[in-house]
């Protein structure tokens, strides 16, 4: 497995990282890792390749609602 970090951003206790896994099948090869240290929440999402940057900047919009403990974090797309 060759997991490569492509980008990272952090602020306010939240860290978001964008990875590419060149050994994973298409549809599972882009990974956005989200970690909120204040809320003690973390999850990964696997967006489509063409929406990777959108998921990197708006990971909660791509998350499973069950992964979001606070109604304030739920996406309103």
C-alpha positions as YAML, in Angstrom:
chain: A
units: angstrom
residues:
- id: 1
  name: UNK
  ca: [0.00, 0.00, 0.00]
- id: 2
  name: UNK
  ca: [1.37, 3.37, -0.96]
- id: 3
  name: UNK
  ca: [-0.66, 5.93, 0.93]
- id: 4
  name: UNK
  ca: [0.48, 9.44, 0.03]
- id: 5
  name: UNK
  ca: [-0.51, 12.61, 1.81]
- id: 6
  name: UNK
  ca: [-1.41, 15.29, -0.73]
- id: 7
  name: UNK
  ca: [-2.58, 18.11, 1.55]
- id: 8
  name: UNK
  ca: [-3.24, 19.07, 5.15]
- id: 9
  name: UNK
  ca: [-4.95, 21.97, 6.84]
- id: 10
  name: UNK
  ca: [-5.48, 22.69, 10.52]
- id: 11
  name: UNK
  ca: [-7.13, 25.29, 12.69]
- id: 12
  name: UNK
  ca: [-9.29, 25.57, 15.78]
- id: 13
  name: UNK
  ca: [-8.55, 22.02, 16.85]
- id: 14
  name: UNK
  ca: [-9.59, 20.56, 13.49]
- id: 15
  name: UNK
  ca: [-7.14, 18.73, 11.22]
- id: 16
  name: UNK
  ca: [-8.13, 17.66, 7.69]
- id: 17
  name: UNK
  ca: [-5.80, 15.58, 5.54]
- id: 18
  name: UNK
  ca: [-6.13, 14.49, 1.92]
- id: 19
  name: UNK
  ca: [-4.57, 11.16, 0.90]
- id: 20
  name: UNK
  ca: [-4.27, 9.10, -2.25]
- id: 21
  name: UNK
  ca: [-3.85, 5.33, -2.01]
- id: 22
  name: UNK
  ca: [-2.43, 4.08, -5.31]
- id: 23
  name: UNK
  ca: [-3.06, 0.45, -4.37]
- id: 24
  name: UNK
  ca: [-6.78, 0.90, -3.66]
- id: 25
  name: UNK
  ca: [-9.48, 0.38, -6.27]
- id: 26
  name: UNK
  ca: [-11.05, 3.40, -7.94]
- id: 27
  name: UNK
  ca: [-13.66, 4.92, -5.66]
- id: 28
  name: UNK
  ca: [-11.64, 4.04, -2.57]
- id: 29
  name: UNK
  ca: [-8.32, 5.60, -3.60]
- id: 30
  name: UNK
  ca: [-8.99, 9.16, -2.38]
- id: 31
  name: UNK
  ca: [-9.29, 9.54, 1.38]
- id: 32
  name: UNK
  ca: [-10.11, 12.62, 3.42]
- id: 33
  name: UNK
  ca: [-9.28, 12.19, 7.11]
- id: 34
  name: UNK
  ca: [-11.08, 14.53, 9.51]
- id: 35
  name: UNK
  ca: [-10.18, 14.97, 13.18]
- id: 36
  name: UNK
  ca: [-11.77, 17.47, 15.58]
- id: 37
  name: UNK
  ca: [-9.84, 17.35, 18.83]
- id: 38
  name: UNK
  ca: [-12.30, 19.64, 20.67]
- id: 39
  name: UNK
  ca: [-15.39, 17.56, 19.79]
- id: 40
  name: UNK
  ca: [-13.36, 14.31, 19.94]
- id: 41
  name: UNK
  ca: [-14.64, 13.29, 16.52]
- id: 42
  name: UNK
  ca: [-12.71, 11.65, 13.72]
- id: 43
  name: UNK
  ca: [-13.72, 9.91, 10.52]
- id: 44
  name: UNK
  ca: [-12.59, 9.21, 6.97]
- id: 45
  name: UNK
  ca: [-14.52, 9.76, 3.76]
- id: 46
  name: UNK
  ca: [-13.75, 8.46, 0.27]
- id: 47
  name: UNK
  ca: [-15.10, 11.03, -2.18]
- id: 48
  name: UNK
  ca: [-15.03, 10.58, -5.95]
- id: 49
  name: UNK
  ca: [-11.75, 11.74, -7.49]
- id: 50
  name: UNK
  ca: [-13.36, 14.70, -9.21]
- id: 51
  name: UNK
  ca: [-14.69, 15.97, -5.84]
- id: 52
  name: UNK
  ca: [-11.55, 15.40, -3.74]
- id: 53
  name: UNK
  ca: [-10.78, 19.07, -3.14]
- id: 54
  name: UNK
  ca: [-14.40, 19.84, -2.36]
- id: 55
  name: UNK
  ca: [-14.37, 17.06, 0.26]
- id: 56
  name: UNK
  ca: [-11.05, 18.33, 1.60]
- id: 57
  name: UNK
  ca: [-12.50, 21.81, 2.20]
- id: 58
  name: UNK
  ca: [-15.99, 20.62, 3.25]
- id: 59
  name: UNK
  ca: [-15.57, 17.15, 4.77]
- id: 60
  name: UNK
  ca: [-18.74, 17.33, 6.89]
- id: 61
  name: UNK
  ca: [-20.81, 17.60, 3.70]
- id: 62
  name: UNK
  ca: [-19.45, 14.20, 2.65]
- id: 63
  name: UNK
  ca: [-19.61, 12.48, 6.05]
- id: 64
  name: UNK
  ca: [-22.08, 9.89, 7.15]
- id: 65
  name: UNK
  ca: [-24.51, 11.82, 9.41]
- id: 66
  name: UNK
  ca: [-24.05, 9.11, 12.06]
- id: 67
  name: UNK
  ca: [-20.38, 10.13, 12.33]
- id: 68
  name: UNK
  ca: [-21.35, 13.68, 13.32]
- id: 69
  name: UNK
  ca: [-22.32, 13.85, 17.00]
- id: 70
  name: UNK
  ca: [-23.53, 17.43, 17.07]
- id: 71
  name: UNK
  ca: [-26.48, 18.84, 15.11]
- id: 72
  name: UNK
  ca: [-24.32, 21.95, 14.60]
- id: 73
  name: UNK
  ca: [-21.91, 19.90, 12.47]
- id: 74
  name: UNK
  ca: [-24.52, 18.38, 10.18]
- id: 75
  name: UNK
  ca: [-24.36, 19.38, 6.55]
- id: 76
  name: UNK
  ca: [-27.26, 21.39, 5.13]
- id: 77
  name: UNK
  ca: [-26.63, 20.80, 1.46]
...
